[in-house]
């Protein structure tokens, strides 16, 4: 991404196996481009949980700043979902969504395998303290602390009304690595220092990415 914004939007959801292909076609052939085309959206990365029995996806958008989550152009899209979106939204399960500010970031790029760790407000001091040690582990390429702006995240929209199990969270630590051994080391630090936050976490592999510059280049 040519612009490094300070905002984010993070989303998890599950789909049933027989719905997965339609979901992925919607996500990669319509939805991602639609979202990244909104002013203030800089790019998106899509990850699939490494689980044979669970079709769980994690979507991470980079935003210019946290205000984009409550901006008029974005809310306009949320209140006018496409026909394909109207078909997909009701099938999404365990839907979790939050947007806000990247408050700490130590990074030299992006890793292909990640662990997103949901944090509560009570965890933030410990996470801020331990984040540099996590980043310092061998083959860890980035560690970011993302804090949710609840006011904008919880705005009622048409899309929200047609989803089930729509929830949010307070903060998120995203650790990105080159291999599993490095994730093991990073999660070990979290387990020992930050109240066991690194326990019971799913690992995700990146399967798709789209930058806003890709859209502008294609249009040209």
N, C-alpha and C positions, 0 to 999 in steps of 0.2 A: 504494500500500500504506500503510495507516495506521500500521503498525509497521515501522521500518527496522532489520532485523536485520543482523548482522555475518557470517552464514554464507552459503554458496552450494553449489549442486550444478550442475555443467556437464556436458553430454553431447552428443557428436556421433554421428551414424550415417548410413549411406547405405541407400537402398532401390532396387530396380529400378523402372523406369518403370511396368510393369504392376502393381506392388504398391503404388504410391504412394497411390492413393485410399483403399484399405483402411487403410493406415498412418495417413493423415491423419484418417480417421474415428475410428480407435481412439484417436489422440492427443488429438483435440479433443472427442470425445463420451464418452470413458471415462477414459483414462489421466491426463490433466492434472488433472481434477477429483478423481480418486482420490488422486493425490499431494498436491495442495494441501489436501485434507481431512485429511491426517496432521498431528498436533500438531507445531508448529515450522516447518511449511512456510508461507511468507507469500504466495507467488505464483510464477507461472511466465511466461516469455516464450519464444516459439518463433520461430525464424528459418529461412529457406530460403536456401541458397547461390545466389548470382546466377551460375548456370552452366547453359547450355542442355543440356549433356551429362551432368550429374551431379545426381542427386536426393539432395543432402546436407542434413541438418538439424542445427541447433544449438539445444539446449534449455538455458535458464538459469533455475534456481530460486533464489529468495531465501529464506534460512532464518533462523530466529531467531538461531542461532549454529552453530558447527561441530559441536557435540555431536549435533545432530539426525541427522547422517549415520550415526552408530552407535547411534541411540536404539532402544529396544525397539519402539515403534509402527511405525517405518519398517522395521526388520528383519522384523517380523511380516508386513508387506505384501510385502516382497521374497521371503519364503519361502512365500507363498500367492498366486502370480500368478493372475489371472482367466483363464478359458478364452480370451478374446480376446488377453490378453497372452501366453499360452502359444503362441498361433498366430503372433503378431507377432515375439516375441523371436528365434526362429531365423532370420528373414529379414533381420535387421539386419546390415549389413556395416560394416567399418571402425569398429567401436564403440569409443568413447573416453569415459571417465567419470572424474570427480574431484570431490571435495567437500572443503570446508575453510572458511577464513576470508578475508574481504575485508580485506586488510591496509593498503591505501591506496585512498582514494576521493576524487576531486574531481569533483563533479557538480552540475548544476542540473536534472537530470531524465534522461529517456531519449531516445535518438535512434532513428529508424526504420531507419537503416542502420548496421551495425556491422562491425568487424573484430576477431575474437578471435585473439590471437597467443599461441601456446603458448611458454612459456619454461622453460628449465632452471634448476637451482639456481645455476649459474655466471652466469646472466644477471641475477639479481635486483638486485644492486647497481646495475648500469647502468640497469635499468628504473626503480628507485626514484628515481634521479637525474634521469632524463629525463621522468618522468611529468608533472610540473608544466608543462614546456614543451609537451608534447603537448596537455594540457588547454587551454593558453593559445592554441592555434591558433584562428583564426576559424571559427565554426560547429561547433566540437567541443563537445558538451554534457556529455560525461563521459569520464573515464578511470579505470579501476579495476584494481588489482592483486589477484589472487585466488591464494592459496597453498593447496595441497592437503594435507590430513591423510591420509597414506597408510595409517595403521593402520585407520581406519574405512572408508576408500574400498575397501580390498582385502578386507574381510570376505567370506567365502564364503557365498553364498546360492543358493536354488533358481533365481532369475532369472539370476544370473551363470552357473550351470551350463548353461543352455539357450541362451545366446548364443554367437556365434562371434567370434573376434578381439577379445576383451574386453581393453582396455588402459587405462592411466591416464597421468597426466602430473604434473609437479611444480608448475607455476604457470601463470597465464594473465593476460595483459593484455587488457582489453576496452575498445576505443575506440568511442564512439558519436557519430554526426555527423548533420548536417542535409543534407549533400550529398557527392558524390564528390570534389569539389575539396578539401574540408576533410580528407577521409580521405587524399588524396594528400599533403597537407602534413604530416599527423601521421605517416604511414608514412615520409616522407622524413626526418623527425627520427629515427625509430627506426633507419632504415637507416644514418644517419650517425653515431649515437652509441652505439647499443646492439648493436653487432656484427652489423648487417644483419638484425635480427629482423623488420623490416617487409617484407622481400622475400618473394615467393612466397606471399602470403596470399590467402585467399578472402574476398570481401565477402558479407555476409548481409543480407537484408531481413526485418523483423519481419512475421509473418503472423498471429499469434495471441497473446493474453495472457489470463491469468486470475488474479484476486486471491482470497485466502481470504475477504475480505469479500464478494465476489460470491456465494460459496457460502452464507455465513451469511445474507445478504439473501434469497437464493432460498428458503432453508429457512424463514425467517420469513414 
